[in-house]
Every structure is written in C-alpha cells, then in structure tokens.
Amino acid sequence: MIIFPDGHNGLVIARYSNFYAVEGSNGTITQCVSRKKLSPLCGDFVTWEVSGDGGVITAVMPRRGVLTRPDRRGQPKETAANIDQLIIVNAIPDVGDEEASYEFNSALTDRYIVATELLGATPLILLNKCDLASPKTIERMELALKIYQAIGYSTLLTSTKAQIGIEALNAQLCDKTSIFVGESGAGKSSLINAIMPELAIRTNEVSAHSGLGKHTTTTTMLYHLQQGGHLIDSPGVREFGLWKVDATQLALGFREFQPYLGACKFRNCSHRHNDGCAIEAAAKEGKISSVRMESYYNIYNDINSSD
C-alpha cells in the first residue's frame, strides 16, 4: 500500500523520455506528461490532473534526495528521487585463477558510499557470487568487509545460484526504496530477479497500462516489493559513477571522519599529509582504517585532477 502525502495523488513509477507512468492511490496507472519547468523523476510523489486519455503532472512534492550520475558528456543526469538505500554490489569472478587472486574492490565501493552519504541514503554492501569462492577467499573477503562493519555499515554475502543471503537481502529491502549499483557483471540483474521472480509480469503490466510499450527496457521503473518497500531498476544506474564533489563534501562522505571534522589545526585542511590534521592523527592511532584513508586520498586526487 502506498501512503500518499496530503495534496498529492500520484507516484511516478516509470519514466521514458517525456512520458511518465503515474500510479494512483487505488493502484491505477496513467500515462502523463508534465508541465513545463517541472522535471519529475521515478520515485517522485506528484499531483496530476486528467487531460484527454491521459494526464498532466501539475506539481512535484519536495524530495528527500536525488540520485545523480554523470552522463556520457560528463554532465549531471538525475536518475531517481527519494532513495533510502543504495545496494552496492561487488562479485567474485567465476574463473578459478582470478578468484584466487581476487581482492575486494574497496576503491569503487568507497566512491559509491560517498555518493550514498551525500544523498542522505544508507549503503548496503554486497559481495555476490560467493558460491564461486574457496573458503580461503571467503575468509579474506570477510576480513575486508569487517572494515565497513566497524564503521556501522551492513554487509552481505550473496549467491543467487546457491540461494545464499537472499532471505537476508529481502529483509534489508523491507519498507525502503532501494536501487542497485556496482560493478559491471556483478549479477545485479540476477539479484533483482531472485528478489522479484514476477518482475517480467509486472513490467508488462506497467507497459500495458501506461503506454510505455517497447521502451520498458530503457525505462527507469519502480516496483513494489511483496515484503513492503520499493525497488527502482534503472539501466543508467548500471553505469553510475560518483558525481563531482568538493573537498568538504568528500570528507563528509567518510562517516568515520565526522568526530574529527573541525578539530584540525587549519580550517582549510585537506586531510592529506597536513600539519595538525586531526583525521590523519586518528588514522595513525588506528581509529580510521588505512584502507579507507587511502581511498580518501585517491578520490581527493581524482576530483582535483578533473577540475
């Protein structure tokens, strides 16, 4: 059941080009266009009115946050609104030699975490295809994940083939609006299908009622989960990357830095080999992971080299 805010009578559950599938409180789906100067996103609560055989979106409710990624030209592209949780998917490779030397991709994971923190959402860190790993590799991966657990992040080992962690993943999705991000080939589509075996049926239903037709494969869509909550599937998010942030925002994206922010000797401290840096002092004392500190340095270098 969707609880609509006062004065708003629709939820955008799909978007393609200039068309929107808007679901009403009674479950009906209407194809709408939007008034000029409005830019509704999948996940938005809206007000709309009947126009011909469809409708017109007349207002968009203030959002909790917008997931933004760079497009192919390096410009910001808004993808979805009101996201509660980003599910960051890494995967063990399915080749024996590669599996033996596989290291958890902390660099990519930390970039997603920064984006999630700045969005005001919660990250869930997954290591998928764990059925392919030897006990020794699993032990190494669990040690890597402990870094994130110590900060307060939730982690999961999953496998759709062996049905490992799927029940726990379903529990994490309950009563949240979630979206998958992560490595190419990490098995995000398989995870979504494991969570929602009725996905194809629901996609066809939305298509039939909204008029989106053949465009469903390139459409951002919101699905209602049986256990409560929603899942947004967006083709664009499969290539999602960290949008540009400044040094101040970057530090805010590292949760474990928070107790030390403002305690550095210099107000404009970059937390990169600076005299009197409280964050680097905490890292030297073991209060901040050296792996996470290295990620901070690398992301800082990236965002400054791209200026």
C-alpha positions in Angstrom: 0.0 0.0 0.0 1.3 3.4 -1.0 0.8 6.2 1.6 0.4 9.4 -0.3 1.3 12.8 1.3 -1.5 15.2 1.7 -2.4 17.0 -1.5 -0.5 14.6 -3.7 -2.4 11.9 -5.6 0.3 10.0 -7.6 3.6 8.3 -7.6 5.9 8.2 -10.6 6.7 4.5 -11.1 8.2 4.8 -14.6 9.7 7.4 -16.8 10.6 7.3 -20.5 11.7 10.5 -22.4 8.8 13.0 -21.7 6.3 10.4 -20.6 5.6 9.2 -17.1 3.6 6.3 -15.6 1.8 7.7 -12.6 0.2 5.3 -10.1 -2.7 6.5 -8.1 -3.7 5.5 -4.5 -6.1 3.0 -6.0 -3.4 1.3 -8.0 -4.4 2.6 -11.4 -1.7 3.6 -13.8 -2.0 6.6 -16.1 0.4 7.9 -18.8 1.1 11.5 -18.1 3.2 14.4 -19.5 4.5 17.1 -17.3 4.0 20.9 -17.2 7.0 22.9 -18.4 9.6 23.7 -15.8 8.8 20.5 -13.9 11.2 17.6 -14.1 9.6 14.6 -12.4 11.7 11.5 -11.6 10.9 7.9 -10.9 10.1 7.8 -7.1 8.5 11.3 -7.1 5.1 12.0 -5.4 3.1 14.3 -7.7 -0.2 16.0 -8.3 -1.7 15.4 -11.7 -5.0 16.1 -13.5 -6.8 14.4 -16.3 -6.1 15.6 -19.9 -7.6 13.7 -22.8 -6.8 10.0 -22.5 -4.0 10.6 -20.0 -2.9 13.2 -17.6 -0.7 16.2 -16.8 1.6 16.4 -13.8 1.0 19.8 -12.2 3.3 19.7 -9.1 6.2 17.7 -7.7 6.5 17.2 -3.9 9.8 18.2 -2.3 12.2 15.3 -2.4 14.4 13.7 0.3 17.2 13.4 -2.2 18.0 12.9 -5.9 20.4 10.2 -7.2 22.6 11.9 -9.8 25.2 10.4 -12.1 27.4 11.8 -14.9 26.1 11.2 -18.4 28.3 10.3 -21.4 29.2 14.0 -21.8 30.2 14.4 -18.1 27.1 16.4 -17.3 24.8 15.6 -14.3 21.8 13.4 -15.0 19.1 13.0 -12.4 18.0 9.3 -12.2 15.6 8.8 -9.3 14.2 10.5 -6.3 13.5 9.6 -2.6 16.0 6.8 -2.5 16.5 5.3 1.0 19.2 2.7 0.2 21.9 2.0 -2.4 22.8 -1.6 -2.7 26.5 -1.7 -3.7 27.2 -5.0 -5.5 30.7 -6.5 -5.9 31.2 -10.0 -7.2 33.8 -12.8 -7.0 34.9 -13.7 -10.6 33.9 -17.1 -11.9 37.4 -18.1 -13.1 39.5 -20.2 -10.7 42.8 -18.3 -11.1 41.1 -14.9 -11.0 39.1 -16.0 -7.9 42.3 -17.0 -6.1 43.9 -13.5 -6.6 40.6 -11.5 -6.2 40.7 -8.5 -3.9 37.6 -6.7 -2.7 37.1 -3.6 -4.7 37.2 -1.1 -1.9 38.1 1.8 -4.2 34.8 1.5 -6.2 32.8 0.7 -3.1 34.1 3.8 -1.2 33.1 6.0 -4.2 29.5 4.6 -4.0 29.5 5.1 -0.2 30.5 8.8 -0.6 27.6 9.3 -3.1 25.2 7.5 -0.8 26.2 9.5 2.3 25.8 12.8 0.4 22.4 11.6 -0.9 21.3 11.1 2.7 20.7 7.4 2.0 22.1 4.2 3.5 24.5 1.8 1.7 24.2 -1.9 1.8 27.5 -3.6 0.7 27.1 -7.0 -1.1 29.7 -9.5 -2.2 27.8 -11.6 -4.7 28.6 -15.0 -6.4 30.2 -16.2 -3.1 29.4 -19.8 -4.2 32.3 -19.5 -6.6 34.8 -18.7 -3.8 37.0 -21.1 -1.9 36.8 -21.0 2.0 40.2 -19.1 2.0 38.9 -16.4 -0.4 35.7 -16.1 1.7 37.8 -15.6 4.8 39.8 -12.8 3.1 36.6 -11.2 1.9 35.1 -11.3 5.4 38.1 -9.5 6.7 37.7 -6.8 4.0 34.0 -6.4 4.9 34.8 -6.0 8.6 36.3 -2.6 7.8 32.8 -1.4 6.8 31.0 -3.3 9.6 33.3 -1.4 12.1 32.1 1.9 10.7 28.4 0.8 11.0 27.6 -0.3 7.5 25.6 -3.5 6.8 27.3 -6.2 4.6 26.0 -9.4 3.0 27.5 -12.4 1.2 25.1 -13.5 -1.5 24.6 -16.0 -4.3 21.5 -16.4 -6.5 22.7 -19.8 -7.7 23.1 -21.2 -4.2 20.4 -19.1 -2.7 22.8 -17.7 -0.1 21.9 -14.4 1.6 18.7 -13.8 -0.5 16.4 -14.1 2.5 18.6 -11.6 4.5 18.6 -9.3 1.4 14.8 -9.3 1.3 14.8 -8.3 5.0 17.1 -5.4 4.3 14.8 -4.2 1.5 11.7 -4.1 3.6 10.0 -0.7 3.9 12.7 1.1 2.0 13.1 2.5 -1.5 16.3 0.8 -2.9 18.4 0.9 -6.0 21.2 -1.4 -7.1 24.6 0.0 -8.2 28.0 -1.7 -8.6 30.5 -3.5 -10.8 29.5 -4.5 -14.4 28.8 -8.2 -14.4 28.4 -8.4 -10.7 25.0 -10.1 -11.0 22.7 -7.2 -10.2 20.0 -8.4 -12.7 20.1 -11.9 -11.2 19.7 -10.5 -7.7 16.7 -8.4 -8.8 15.1 -11.5 -10.5 15.7 -13.5 -7.3 14.0 -10.9 -5.2 11.2 -10.4 -7.7 10.5 -13.5 -9.8 7.3 -11.8 -11.0 9.4 -8.9 -12.5 8.6 -9.6 -16.1 4.9 -9.9 -15.4 4.9 -6.6 -13.5 6.9 -4.9 -16.3 4.4 -6.0 -18.9 1.6 -4.8 -16.7 3.1 -1.3 -16.3 3.7 -1.2 -20.0 0.1 -2.2 -20.9 -1.5 0.3 -18.6 0.9 3.2 -19.2 1.5 3.0 -22.9 5.3 2.8 -22.5 5.3 -0.2 -24.7 8.6 -1.3 -26.2 10.5 1.3 -24.3 10.4 -0.6 -21.0 13.9 -2.0 -21.5 15.3 1.6 -21.4 13.0 2.9 -18.7 13.6 3.6 -15.1 10.9 1.8 -13.2 9.8 1.5 -9.6 8.5 -1.9 -8.4 6.6 -2.7 -5.2 8.1 -5.4 -3.1 5.9 -8.1 -1.5 7.6 -7.7 1.9 7.0 -3.9 1.8 9.2 -1.3 0.2 10.1 -0.5 -3.4 12.9 -1.3 -5.8 13.9 1.0 -8.6 15.6 -0.5 -11.6 17.4 1.9 -14.0 19.5 0.9 -16.9 21.5 4.1 -16.5 22.5 3.2 -12.9 24.4 0.2 -14.2 27.0 2.8 -15.3 26.5 5.0 -12.3 29.6 6.9 -11.1 30.4 9.4 -8.4 29.3 12.9 -9.4 31.7 15.7 -8.8 32.1 16.8 -5.2 34.3 19.3 -3.5 36.9 18.5 -0.8 34.5 19.5 2.1 31.7 17.2 0.7 34.2 14.4 0.2 35.2 14.5 3.9 31.5 14.4 4.9 31.2 11.3 2.7 33.5 9.4 5.1 31.4 8.6 8.1 34.3 7.8 10.4 35.8 11.3 9.8 32.9 13.0 11.4 34.2 13.0 15.1 37.3 14.8 13.9 36.0 17.3 11.5 36.6 20.9 12.7 39.4 19.7 15.0 42.3 20.2 12.5 44.9 22.9 13.1 44.0 24.7 9.9 40.4 25.5 8.9 41.1 24.6 5.2 42.8 21.3 6.0 42.6 18.9 3.1 43.4 15.9 5.4 46.2 15.0 3.1 49.6 15.0 4.8 48.8 18.3 6.6 50.4 19.5 9.8 47.9 19.3 12.7 45.3 17.2 10.8 43.0 15.5 13.3 41.8 12.9 10.8 45.3 11.8 9.9 46.3 11.7 13.5 43.3 9.4 14.2 44.3 7.2 11.3 47.8 6.8 12.7 46.3 5.8 16.0 44.3 3.1 14.3 40.9 4.8 14.8 40.5 5.1 11.0 41.2 2.2 8.6 44.3 2.7 6.5 42.4 1.2 3.5 39.7 3.8 3.9 42.3 6.6 4.3 43.9 5.5 1.1 40.6 5.6 -0.7 40.1 9.2 0.6 43.5 10.2 -0.9 42.7 8.6 -4.2 39.2 10.1 -4.6 40.6 13.5 -3.5 43.3 13.3 -6.2 40.6 12.3 -8.8 38.2 15.2 -8.0 41.0 17.7 -8.0 42.7 16.5 -11.2 39.3 16.8 -13.0 38.8 20.4 -12.1 
